[in-house]
């Protein structure tokens, strides 16, 4: 049976916790990144792509909607044990 890396395990947990938000198309992509640091220590990071336009130079930028989307995602993730970064889905 193949071993699952910490990043893969993190991604599976995040996908499970964010499944309903993915169905609602608020979350469009989830990926996990594992970085090897000095001394052999690894650090995992979760990257979540959201479909709310959050670019401040956009004419339809809505900070309240962007903050609400991020809060919903953070609440759904709960304590995940790593840093979470948000990307904006520019195609939405």
C-alpha positions, -999 to 999 in steps of 0.1 A, spaced: 0 0 0 15 34 -10 24 58 17 5 91 19 26 122 25 17 148 51 7 172 23 -16 147 7 -32 139 40 -37 176 46 -53 180 12 -77 151 19 -87 166 52 -92 200 37 -113 186 8 -135 168 32 -140 198 54 -146 222 25 -168 198 3 -200 219 8 -182 251 -1 -168 234 -32 -203 224 -42 -214 260 -37 -185 270 -60 -170 293 -33 -139 272 -32 -126 263 -66 -93 246 -58 -74 232 -28 -38 222 -28 -12 214 -2 25 222 -4 52 206 17 85 223 20 117 206 33 135 229 57 170 228 72 175 200 96 151 177 78 119 194 91 90 198 68 64 225 67 30 221 52 9 249 38 -27 248 24 -36 269 -6 -73 276 -11 -86 293 -43 -118 312 -39 -141 325 -66 -149 358 -49 -132 387 -67 -108 401 -41 -84 422 -62 -85 457 -48 -81 473 -82 -112 456 -95 -141 479 -102 -165 454 -85 -142 448 -55 -163 440 -23 -141 438 8 -170 426 29 -178 397 5 -141 387 4 -138 388 42 -171 368 46 -159 341 21 -125 338 39 -143 336 73 -166 308 60 -136 288 48 -116 293 80 -147 282 100 -152 251 78 -115 242 81 -113 245 118 -80 238 134 -60 223 105 -25 226 119 -9 247 91 -9 281 75 -37 287 50 -32 310 20 -60 323 -2 -58 327 -40 -84 345 -61 -100 327 -90 -97 354 -117 -118 335 -142 -150 339 -121 
